[in-house]
Amino acid sequence: MPRKPPTTPRKLPKQDRSRVTVEAILEATTRILVEEGYDKANTNRIAERAGISIGSLYQYFPNKESLMTALMEQHAREMVELIETKLNCLFDSPLEIVIPEIVTVVVAAHAINPRLHQVLSEEIPRSERSPQMNRADERIAQLLGAYLERWRDKISPQNINLTVFILSRTVDALCHAAVIEHPNFVSDSQFEREVSNLLLSYLTNDPVA
């Protein structure tokens, strides 16, 4: 059986100059993916677009697959930070306020660059997610679980772990499907309302107005 190419960086940037180089590489990768597609995003082309030598690129990323993983991990970190910030601010706010706010955050994150999400979703299946992406999922589950525990007496389902799984997977699946199949949906406020209604109906049988 052929070995899968490694998907982790060779080294992580520790100095400002290294971080700038990695950011330039990831930005170049993003632009090529969005403008020309996955097949055209080879390491030589990415290095040229980033304005660095191919040797400099290989200091950080051994191959194209590791670059795709880095972009997915970047998105995962951003999602954790956005949801954590939102829940920290609204931890004592009721479901009818928090659920629409979370939906808005997730939709907005996907709407920043729908084409990039489409390419990455098609090229990196969930089964090949990195440990860092899985840890991001776990952190989001912890945050949602803590919030639902706070409001347990207001929700119908009582298995919090199962409820968190259903909520997170529903939002993730709907946002990805919208990005890939109907990109105009992610900029339509009705999409957010309908997703919020779906989640609130599941939790409380009381959809948002």
C-alpha positions as CSV (number, residue, x, y, z in Angstrom):
1,M,0.0,0.0,0.0
2,P,1.5,3.4,-1.0
3,R,2.3,5.7,1.9
4,K,0.3,8.9,2.2
5,P,2.3,12.1,1.9
6,P,2.9,13.9,5.3
7,T,0.4,16.6,6.0
8,T,2.2,18.3,8.9
9,P,4.6,21.3,8.6
10,R,8.3,20.5,8.8
11,K,8.8,23.3,11.5
12,L,6.7,26.0,13.0
13,P,7.6,29.6,12.7
14,K,9.1,31.1,15.9
15,Q,10.5,34.4,14.8
16,D,8.7,37.3,13.2
17,R,10.5,36.9,9.9
18,S,9.5,33.2,9.8
19,R,5.9,34.0,10.6
20,V,5.8,36.5,7.8
21,T,7.2,33.9,5.4
22,V,4.6,31.3,6.4
23,E,1.8,33.9,6.1
24,A,3.0,34.8,2.6
25,I,3.1,31.1,1.7
26,L,-0.4,30.5,2.9
27,E,-1.7,33.7,1.3
28,A,-0.2,32.6,-2.0
29,T,-1.7,29.1,-1.6
30,T,-5.1,30.7,-1.0
31,R,-5.0,32.9,-4.0
32,I,-4.0,30.1,-6.4
33,L,-6.6,27.8,-5.0
34,V,-9.4,30.4,-5.4
35,E,-8.3,31.8,-8.7
36,E,-7.0,28.7,-10.5
37,G,-8.1,25.6,-8.6
38,Y,-6.5,22.8,-6.6
39,D,-4.7,21.1,-9.5
40,K,-2.7,24.3,-10.3
41,A,-1.6,24.8,-6.7
42,N,1.7,23.0,-6.9
43,T,4.6,24.0,-4.6
44,N,6.7,25.6,-7.3
45,R,3.9,27.9,-8.3
46,I,3.1,28.7,-4.7
47,A,6.7,29.6,-3.9
48,E,6.8,31.8,-7.0
49,R,3.6,33.6,-6.0
50,A,4.8,34.1,-2.5
51,G,8.1,35.6,-3.7
52,I,10.4,33.0,-2.1
53,S,12.5,30.1,-3.3
54,I,11.1,26.6,-3.4
55,G,13.8,25.7,-0.8
56,S,12.4,28.2,1.6
57,L,8.9,26.8,1.2
58,Y,10.1,23.3,1.9
59,Q,11.7,24.5,5.1
60,Y,8.2,24.8,6.4
61,F,5.9,22.6,4.3
62,P,7.1,19.3,2.8
63,N,4.4,19.2,0.1
64,K,1.1,20.5,-1.2
65,E,-1.0,18.3,1.2
66,S,0.7,20.0,4.3
67,L,-0.3,23.4,2.9
68,M,-3.9,22.4,2.5
69,T,-3.9,21.1,6.1
70,A,-2.4,24.3,7.4
71,L,-5.1,26.3,5.8
72,M,-7.8,24.1,7.3
73,E,-6.1,24.3,10.7
74,Q,-6.0,28.1,10.4
75,H,-9.8,28.1,9.7
76,A,-10.4,25.8,12.7
77,R,-8.4,28.1,15.0
78,E,-10.4,31.1,13.8
79,M,-13.7,29.3,14.4
80,V,-12.7,28.4,18.0
81,E,-11.6,32.0,18.7
82,L,-14.8,33.4,17.3
83,I,-17.1,31.0,19.2
84,E,-15.2,31.3,22.4
85,T,-15.3,35.1,22.3
86,K,-19.1,35.1,21.5
87,L,-19.9,32.6,24.3
88,N,-17.7,34.4,26.8
89,C,-19.7,37.6,26.2
90,L,-23.1,35.9,26.1
91,F,-22.7,33.0,28.5
92,D,-25.6,34.2,30.7
93,S,-27.8,35.2,27.7
94,P,-30.8,33.0,26.8
95,L,-30.9,30.5,23.9
96,E,-32.9,32.8,21.6
97,I,-30.1,35.3,21.7
98,V,-27.1,33.0,21.7
99,I,-28.1,30.5,19.0
100,P,-28.6,33.1,16.3
101,E,-25.4,34.8,17.3
102,I,-23.4,31.6,16.9
103,V,-25.1,30.9,13.5
104,T,-24.1,34.4,12.4
105,V,-20.5,33.9,13.4
106,V,-20.2,30.5,11.6
107,V,-21.9,31.8,8.5
108,A,-19.7,34.9,8.4
109,A,-16.5,32.8,8.8
110,H,-17.6,30.7,5.8
111,A,-18.6,33.8,3.8
112,I,-15.1,35.4,4.0
113,N,-13.8,33.2,1.2
114,P,-16.5,30.7,-0.1
115,R,-14.4,29.5,-3.0
116,L,-11.6,28.5,-0.6
117,H,-13.9,26.6,1.6
118,Q,-15.3,24.8,-1.4
119,V,-11.9,23.7,-2.6
120,L,-10.7,22.6,0.8
121,S,-14.0,20.7,1.6
122,E,-13.7,18.8,-1.7
123,E,-10.0,18.0,-1.3
124,I,-9.8,17.2,2.5
125,P,-12.5,14.8,3.7
126,R,-13.3,14.8,7.4
127,S,-11.6,11.4,7.8
128,E,-8.3,13.0,7.0
129,R,-8.5,15.9,9.4
130,S,-5.4,16.6,11.4
131,P,-5.1,16.3,15.2
132,Q,-5.1,20.1,15.5
133,M,-8.5,20.3,13.6
134,N,-9.9,17.5,15.8
135,R,-8.8,19.4,18.9
136,A,-10.5,22.5,17.6
137,D,-13.7,20.5,17.2
138,E,-13.3,19.3,20.8
139,R,-12.8,22.8,22.1
140,I,-16.0,24.0,20.4
141,A,-17.8,21.0,21.8
142,Q,-16.6,21.9,25.3
143,L,-17.7,25.6,24.9
144,L,-21.2,24.6,23.6
145,G,-21.5,21.9,26.3
146,A,-20.8,24.3,29.1
147,Y,-23.3,26.8,27.7
148,L,-26.0,24.2,27.3
149,E,-25.4,23.0,30.9
150,R,-25.9,26.5,32.0
151,W,-29.4,26.5,30.4
152,R,-30.2,22.8,30.8
153,D,-33.6,23.6,32.4
154,K,-34.6,25.5,29.2
155,I,-33.9,22.8,26.6
156,S,-35.8,19.7,25.8
157,P,-32.9,17.2,25.0
158,Q,-31.0,16.2,28.1
159,N,-28.1,14.3,26.7
160,I,-25.7,17.3,26.4
161,N,-23.0,15.5,24.5
162,L,-25.4,14.2,21.9
163,T,-27.1,17.7,21.7
164,V,-23.7,19.4,21.1
165,F,-22.9,16.9,18.4
166,I,-26.2,17.5,16.6
167,L,-25.9,21.3,16.9
168,S,-22.3,21.5,15.7
169,R,-22.6,19.1,12.9
170,T,-25.9,20.6,11.6
171,V,-24.4,24.1,11.5
172,D,-21.2,22.9,9.9
173,A,-23.0,20.7,7.3
174,L,-25.4,23.4,6.3
175,C,-22.8,26.1,6.0
176,H,-20.5,23.9,3.9
177,A,-23.4,22.9,1.7
178,A,-24.4,26.5,1.2
179,V,-20.9,27.5,0.3
180,I,-20.5,24.7,-2.2
181,E,-24.0,24.5,-3.7
182,H,-25.6,28.0,-3.1
183,P,-22.9,30.6,-2.3
184,N,-25.5,33.3,-2.4
185,F,-27.2,31.8,0.7
186,V,-24.3,32.7,3.0
187,S,-24.9,36.4,2.3
188,D,-28.6,36.1,2.8
189,S,-29.9,36.9,6.3
190,Q,-32.9,34.6,5.7
191,F,-30.4,31.6,5.6
192,E,-29.2,32.5,9.1
193,R,-32.8,32.9,10.4
194,E,-33.8,29.5,9.0
195,V,-30.8,27.7,10.5
196,S,-31.4,29.4,13.8
197,N,-35.1,28.4,13.7
198,L,-34.1,24.9,13.0
199,L,-31.8,24.7,16.0
200,L,-34.1,26.5,18.4
201,S,-37.0,24.3,17.4
202,Y,-34.8,21.3,18.2
203,L,-33.7,22.7,21.5
204,T,-36.9,24.3,22.8
205,N,-39.7,24.1,20.2
206,D,-39.7,27.9,20.2
207,P,-38.1,29.3,17.0
208,V,-36.7,32.8,16.8
209,A,-39.1,35.6,15.7
